[in-house]
Each structure stands twice: as structure tokens, then as C-alpha cells.
Amino acid sequence: MAAIDSLLSIVEFQKADGIVIVAGESPSLLGGKSGQLTMPPLNETMMNILLEELLQDGEREALAAGSGVDRALPVTATGVRYNLSVRQDGKKTRIVVRKGSGAAPARPVPTPATPESVTPTEQRSTTLISDAMAAALARGASDLILSAGRTPQIKRDGATESLPLSDCGDAELRAWAESAGGADVKTLLETAGSADFAVEHGPNARRFRVNVFTQRNGLAAVLRPIWDTLPTLETLGLPRSLLRTTQLQHGLVLLAGATGSGKSTTLAALVNHIAQNRPCHIVTLEDPIEYVYGAGRAIVHQREVGTHVESFAAGLRAALRESPDVLLVGEMRDAETVRLALQAAETGHLVFSTLHAGTAAGAIERMTSALPESERGSTRVQIANALRFVLTQQMLPAIGGGRVPAIEVMAVNHAVAAQIRDGRTQLLNTQIELGVDDGMVTLEQSLSELVRAGRITQKTAATVLPTIAR
């Protein structure tokens, strides 16, 4: 089997788990050094040669009739057993050759029977979604989107594209979610309509953050890969001036922005800078843990909501008894979390957190509106005393591909604190414009700088802030 043997030799050389072969595309490795091979896409002739080598009597007819082919291949010259999976996806044939486990037999054997505890639906869902996660990683996707009755999609550079995989059935997606997310997922889907958890994929245990939810056509899920390398401000394209937030000894630093604006990634870069450069104790509360902080000068304890603590509020209450210097609170979702975060910031801790808001003023309003009307006046005073910075971030399409962040910076000086205390948040944008000497940056200034640096087009800037076009 000369054609497939040459591809499997690449799998073994790269210490990968297998290979995905689709007509019209370059083959992609699974696991290990996953990614597309730097070779021309395979044409139909090459695919036919591979199928002639791989398929046995009757298997081509079964494939044409809509059935799949799943069996073990003969042992390679190096003693490795591979399992073959072939599927017809529309007009395209998809071949997956994956390393088997355990001792390899001397000749092909039927695929082992499925254990009674694993249903055929669970087995199909695990294979499909595992392949989808591998493909998302290989293509550098920011998100993998699964929807009942549709082909898996990925989001890359802000745009969606289909993967060359079979449609994801509602039963398969539900079976996978309940198996991967644990017993609580079924209950949460029935009562709340959605559930969050994390999963690991491949031999390198690459983490994915998962949100699974019910929708009109059945179940859907969004899986976000969590990359191994911790980001820095430089790799994110953010100004080094943001590092002054890491030099604070106490107070509250807020990251605001829409979902997918990179808030969590920017927070990870700031907290990692502290971990590498300051001898202190850092406690993080995350839902779920997205980045794992390595050895540095700080002691870092990471806790996951739903696994290690019941909620952000419960984790914060416990953290205040754990002698932290720095606290990372993944999101301020409710009144109790807001109260405890402000208390921590006022009592000598440096607190980083995020809010879903499009402006600094919106972030202040989100915090105060989370509390009963009777508490809002005193809360504004607390915010004015404890808040140090609000960083509001947006992700924009970059020239040449990819995305680049635009960031508004509000530093809380005496004038800003007075406006917050008096509830005049509508004047905060003016204070940012006047606060250049305090290192404040308006969104318009950030966009203009990106245009001048040739990182985004003027048209892109104008879609965010029309005044840029004038």
C-alpha cells in the first residue's frame, strides 16, 4: 500500500495520532503536531488510488450506498496498528486513519465490539466531535460551532466556514454533551436551557471551553479552544502602557467588551505578567479555567466554578480567607459578586474582572444596576473609591487577515471618581478625552492609531466610529 504508507510514515515521523484525507484538500494530521501538511491538495485520481489500496471487496458498494467503513488496517512495517474510517460526505469522500491502542494483530481484525456501557450513538458522537475538535485546532479556529442537523462550523478571523465532516445529529450532540459534561448537564439543559463546562482533547490534553444550549432545531454547542501558550500584550497587539495596571497594589481593574472581544485573553496576559514578575499570591476564579499559569515568581491557585467552587460569589468569599494579593474574577455576573469584588478591592487586594459592556460608562451602569435601588448610591461611592481602570476592548478585521484589538482606556482620577460618585456616567467619555495626561485613550484615538500604523483600514474604523471618516 505504497500511497497510504508514505502518508503514514509522515504521521509516525511527526508523532501524530493519525491523518485526515479529503479530496481537494491537503491532508491534516490529528493530535501531536496537528495541522495541514505542506503538500498540494489531493486530486480525485490520488483519492481513487488511496481507496483502491484501502478498501476491500464490497466496501466501495457499501460506501456508495451511504454506509461507512470502519475496521483495522494491517500492521505497518514499524509494528503500528491503524484503524480506518471512511465516510461519504456529500460528493466528497473522507478518509481518517488513526492509531489503534494495545498490541497490534498480524492481520486485519474487525473493530472491537462497543462496550455495553457505551451506546452506538455515544460512540458516533465521540468520533464526530473529536474529529471536529482536531480540525478546529489544525485550522487555528477561535471557535467550533456544532448545531443539530448541520455540518460542524469553525470561526476563524471572525468569519465562519464549514468543516468537511458529516452533519451533527441532535441525538449525537446530546449524548456527547451529557457524557463529556457530567450528570449536571442534562439537568441544566432541562431547567436553564444551557450549560458550561470544559473538555480536553488529544494526547496533549488541549482544553476547550464549552457552552451547550437548546435552540429551535435541537441542541447546539460552541467550543472555544484554549491555546497552550499564554499571551503577552505584544502578541495580542496591545500597548505596553497597559502594564501599569499590573503595578497596582490594590483596587479594581475592569475589562469591558462584547462576547468574543478578547477580554479573557487580555486578562490572562496581565495576570501572567504579574505571575512572572511579582512574588505574591494570586487566586483565580474562572468558568472554566482557560489558561494554565506556569511557574514564575508568584504562587498561583486556579479555581474553576462548578468544579472547585459553587459560584463566583462563593469563591470570592473563600478567597478573602486565603491571603491573596491578586484576585482574578472571570466575570461579575450578579449582585453578590459585585459586592464582594468591591469589598476585596477596598481592603487591600488587586482585583481583575470582566463585564459585558461596550463603554466605560456602560460598565459602571452594569455594576450599579445589578444591585437593588436602595444600594446604588452607596455602591457608586464604593466604585469611585475602589476602581482604578476600565479597559474597553473591541476586535476588528486586520489588513492582511486576522484580527486586531482597539482599546479604550479610562483611568480613575479625581474628576472621573467625582462623576461616578454623583451618577453622571454620561460625562465619562468627556473625562477620557480630557485625561490624556493621565494616560487615558479614547476609542477614536485607538482607532486612528491603528489606521496610521496600517493595521486596519479607514473603512473598518468608520464602521466602529463614523467620525473617523471625517
Summary of the structure (lengths in Angstrom):
residues: 470
radius of gyration: 25.8
end to end distance: 65.0
largest distance: 81.2
contacts: 1501
relative contact order: 0.07
helix: 39%
strand: 26%
